C-alpha cells in the first residue's frame, strides 16, 4: 500500500500559499484493508476513508468512465492495480494533478509544475469534456489565481462542451456552489470573464451575459459598458472583503439594464424594478439561499435611492429605511449600504472616491432607532389610535427625530 498527497495541497505548497486541507490517494489497497487499518469509510459513490487520528480524507486510486450526460453520469473503478498515474489522469487541470510521496518527492506526469511556473490553467486530458462542472471549476481557479491564463486548447475544449450541450445538464445546486465559491475569490470578475469567453455564461446566467455591450450615461459611468461596470463592482466587493450575500447582490443589482429598450438607451429608467424581477428568476433557477436572495432584492430595488439619499429630507429618508427593513434588520442594512458603496466605486477612475451616503444613512438609522416605539405606541393608544394609525405615529416620531437632529424645518412629508 502506497500513500500520496495530491491535488490542492501540493499545488498550494508549490505556490507558497497556505495549505488548508490535505487530500490523499492510496494505491494498492482494498476497502477491507483500509478498514482493518482503522480507517473509517465515508464515500458513497467510491471508497473514501477518514484517517483514524487526523480525520483527513484518503481515497483509493480510481479510474472513471462516462455513462451519461451531466455531473453524475460516471461510473468508477477502484482496484489494487489502479496506478497513481491513472488516478491523476482523471483530474481536471495539470496543476491539480501533481502528487507527493511520503519522502517528499513529486510525481508530475502531466506537466503541472511547468504550468504553475508559466501561470497556465490547462486540462489534463480529453476526459475534461466529460464533466461540465470542470468549466465552472476552471473559471473559479481563474478568479483565485488572477495572474494565470487559460491555455488556448483548453478554452477551445470548453467552447466545444458548451456547443455540445454539456453545460445544460448541470444541476442547479452545483452551479450555485461553484458560483458562490468563485464570487468569494480575490478577482471574481475573472470567473465571469472566462465563462463568457467560452459561452457558458449565456447558458447559465443569460441575465448577466446580456449586460455586455449595453451603454450607460458617461457622466455617471465613465466605463460606459454595463458589463464592464459589473466586473468592476465585483472586484470592489473583493477589495472590501464583502461577504457572499453582498457579492451576489452586486452581481444582480443591474440586471434590468439588459432589458432596457434600445430606443431609450443610454438611460435606464425603471431598471431597478426590472432587476428585482430578474433576480427572482435567477434565484429560483439556481436555488439561491434566502439570505443572498433577500439582500439582493433590496439592493436591486433601492440602490438608486441610496445613491441619491443625500438629497432626501427626513420623511423620505425614513421611508427609505422602512422599505429596506432597516429597523428590523440593521445588520442586513449595513450590507445593503456596503453593496451600494461597491456599486458607486465600480466605475472607471472613481474607484477611490468617498461614499458619504453610507455614513449618513447609518447615522439616520441610529437616530431613528432612539425613538421609543413602546412609548409612542402607548401615547397613541391613549389617544384612541390603533393598528395602522399607531404605525403612522411611530413613523412620524422617527421623521421628527431626524428633522430635530438636522435642524431641518421642512414639512415632515417632504
N, C-alpha and C positions, 0 to 999 in steps of 0.2 A: 504494500500500500504506500503510495507516494502522495504527499500533500503540497499544494502550490497556492500561494497568494495570487489573486487575479484581479483584473478589472480596475475600478476606480482607485483603489488603494495604491496599486502600483503606479498608475498614471499620475496621481496627485503627488506622490513622493518624488517622482522624476521631475515634476514641475516645481518642486519646492513648496508645495501647498500643504496645509494641514490635512491629515488623513482622518476622516470622520468615522468610517466603518471599514473593517476588513472582511473580504469575501474570500472563500477558499474553495478549491476544487480538489477532489480526491480521485486519484487514478488507481485502478487495480483492486478495487474493493467491491463488496456486495452490501446490500442493505443489512443483511444478517450480521456481517462482520462489524458494521458500524454500530449496530445496537449492542452487540456483545462487548464492544469497547466503551460503552456507556453513553454514546451519542443518542439524542432524542429526536425521533422522526417528526418533521413538521410539514414536509412538502405534500401537496395534494395531487399535483399533476406529474411530478417527478421527484425522485428521492433527494430531499434536503434535510439536513440534520443540524441540531444545535450542539455545540461543544458542551460537555458536561460541566465545565468550570467557567469558561469565558462567555458562553451563550452566543458566540459568533456562529454564522451560518457556514456549513460545509456541504457542498453539493457534489454528488457523484458525477464524474465526467459523463457527458451525454452527447448524442447527436440528435438531430431533429429532421422531420420530414413534413413538407407542406401537404395537408389533406383537404383544405377548404379555404375559401377566401376569409380575410379578416385576421384579427389578432389571435383568436382562439383556434384557428384552423391548422393545428400542428399535432403531430404525434412524436413522442420522444423515446429514444432507445438508450438505456443505461446498461452497461455490462463491463466486467473487469478488463475486457480487451479494448475498450474505447480509449484512444490515446489523448494526451494533452493537446496535441496539435489539432485533432478532430474537434475537441471541445472548443478550442479558441476560434476555430474556423466558423462556428455558428454565431459569433458575436458581431455586433453591428459595425463598429469602427475600429480601425487599426490601433488607435491609441487606447482602446479598451480591451485589446487582445494581447496584452503582454502579461506574462506570468513570472513569478519569482519563486525559486525553490527554497528549501529550508536552510541552505547555505548562503542565500542572498544573490544567487546567480540568476540572471534574467533569461527567459525563454521568449523570443520575439520572432516567430516565424513569418509574420506578415508586415514587418516594417513599421511597427508602431513608434519606436524610438526615433526613426528618421522623420516621421510625420510630426512628432512632438517638436523636434528641433526646427522643422520647417514651418510649423504652425499651420498644419493642414488637417482638415476633417475629411477622411477618406474611408469608404466602405471596405470591408474585409474581402468579400466575395460577392458573386452574383446572387447568393442567397439573401442578400439585403432586400431584394424586391419582394420577398415572400411575407414580410411583416410590415404593414403600413405604419405601425407605431414608430418604426425607426426613423421615418421622416420627422415626426414630432420630436423624437429624442435628439436627432442631429440638430434641428433648429434650436432646441434648448441648449445644447452644448455650444452652439454659436453665440447664444446670449451669455453664457457663462464665460467662455474664453473668447472675448471680443476681438482679440488680435489674430484669431485663427480664420482661415478662409476655407471655403468648401471646394474640394477638388472638382474640376470641371466634369470628370467622368461620373462622379457621384451625383452632381446636380443633374446630369443627363439621365441617370438612373431614376432619380426621384421624379423627374418630369414624366418619364415613361410609366412609372407606377400610378401617377395621377391620371394620365391618359387612359390607362387600363382599368381604372375604376377601383383600385385597391383602397384608396382613401375613403371612398363612400361606404366602406364596410366597417369603419372604426366605430366602436361603441362609445356613446356619449361620455360615460364615466371616465374612460381612459383619455379621451380628448381633453376633458376638463382637467384631469390630473396633470397632464403634461403642460397644458397652457398655464395652469396656476403655478407650476414649478418654474416655467420659463419667465413668467411675469416677475418672479422674485429674484431673477438673476441680475448680475451687475449691469447688463446692457439689454434690457428687454426688447428694445427696438429691433435687435438683430433676429430675434425669434420670428417676428412678423415679416421682416425683410426676406429671410430665407424661405419661409412658407409662401410668400408672394412670388418669389422668383421661380419656384418650382411649380406654381399653380395650385398648391394645396390650400392656400388661404381662401381662394374663391370658392372652394368646395366646402371648407369647414366654417368659415366666417365671411360669407359674401357681404354682410353688412359693413364689415371693416374694409374688405378688399376694394369696395367701390368708392372709398374716400379719396384714393389717389387720383389726381387729375381734376379734382373739384376745387375751383378757385374760391378764395375768400378776399375780403376787402383789405387791401395792402396797408391801409392806415392803422388797422388793428393787428394784422398778421403779415409782417414783412416777408415771411416764408411763403405766403400766398396759398400753396397747395395744402389741402386739408389733411391728406395722408402724411405729408412731411411734418405738419404740425403735431399730429397724433404721436408720431415716433418721438418727437422732441419732448412731448408731455410725459410719455412713459419713461424716458431716460431721466427726466426731472424727478419722477417718483423714486427711481433707484437712488439718485443723488440724495434725496431727502430720507432714504431708508423707510419709505412708507410701507405699511402693512398691506397684505393681499387685497382686502376689500377696497382700499383706496386705489390701488393699481388697476383693479378690474373696473372701478367706477371711471377712472380716467380713460381706459380703453373704450368705454361705451358712451362717453359724455357727448360726443358729436356725431353719433351715428345718423341722426336726422339730416345732416348736411349732405349725405349721399343721396337723398331723395328730394332735394330742393329742385323745383322745376327750372330747366335751363334758361328760360326767358327772364328769370329774376336774379340770376347769378350776377355778381358775387355776393349779393345779400342773401341772408338765410333766415328771414323772419319765420318764427314758429318752429325752428328746428329743435328747440328744447322738448316740446311735446312729442314730436316725431321720434326723437332719440329715446324718450322714455318708452314709447310703444315698441320700438325695435329691440330695445334692451330686454323687454319681457319675452319676446320671441326667442332671442338668443339664450336667455336664462332657462327657458323651458326646454329648448332643444338640447342644451348641454347639461341640464340638471345642475345648474349653478347653486351653491349653498345659499340659504336665505340671507345670511349676514352680508354676503357680497351683493346679492341681487337688490336688497332693500337700500343699502347705501348708494348703489349705482343709480337707482331710480330717483333718489333725492338730488343727487349731483346732476343727473341729466336734465331734470326739470328746473332746477334752481340756480345752476352755475352762473347764468347771465345776470340774475338778480343779485347774487352775492358779489359779482364783479362791480355792479352799479350801486352797491349798498351805501357808499358814502354820500350818494345823492338823496337817500331816503330819510324822511322825517321819522319821529318816534312811532307814530301809528303804523306806518309801512314797515318799519324795522321789526316791530313786534309781530306783525302778520307774517313776515318772512321767517322769524324764529318759530312761530307756530306751525307754519307749513313744513318746516324742516323737523318738527317734533323735537326741538332742541330742549324744551323744558323737561320732557320725559327721558330723553336720551342725549344728555350733554356730551358724553364721550363720543358718540357717533357724530354729533355735530362738529366736534373738533376734527374728525376725519373728513367730513364734508368740506370744511374750510381748507384742510391740507390739500385735498384733491383740487379745489379751486385755485389754490396758490400754484400748484404744479401746472395747471392749465394756463394760468396767466404768464408763467415763466417759460413755458414751452413754445417760445416764439423767437425767431431769428434776431439776435442782437439784444434781446430783452431778458436773457436767462437770469441775470443777477439783479433785476430791478426790485425795489421794495414792493411789498403787498400789504399795505396798511389795513385793507378790508378785514383781514383775518383777526388782527388785534382789536379792531373796532367792534366787530360782531361778538368776539369773546367777552369784551367789556360790557357790551349791551346786554348779553345774556346774564352775566354776573349781576348787573344792576337790577334787571327784571326779576331775577331769582330771589332777591332780597325782599320782594313783596311777600307778605304773609298771606298766602291764599286762604288759609283757615280763617284768619281774622276778617278778610274781605268777604268771604262766604257768610260768616256769622252776621256781619252788619247787613249784608244783602237780605238774608233771611228775616232779620228783624224788621226790614222794610217791606216784607211780604213778597220778596222775589224768590224765584225757584228755577231750576233747570237751566235752560239756555240763558236766562237773564243773569244768573249767578256767574256763568262762564263769561258773559259780556262784562260784568263788573270786574272780574279778575283781569280780563284783557285791558280794560280802561285803566285800572290801577297800575298795570305794568307800563302802559303808554305814558302815564303821568310821571312815573318814576324816571323813565328815560328823558322826558322833557325837563324835569326838575334838574337832573344831573347835567344836562347840556345847556340849561338856561334857555331852552327853546320855547318861544312864545307862540309857535304855530298851533293851529287848531289840532286837537287830538286825532282828527280824521285825515290830516294831510299825509 
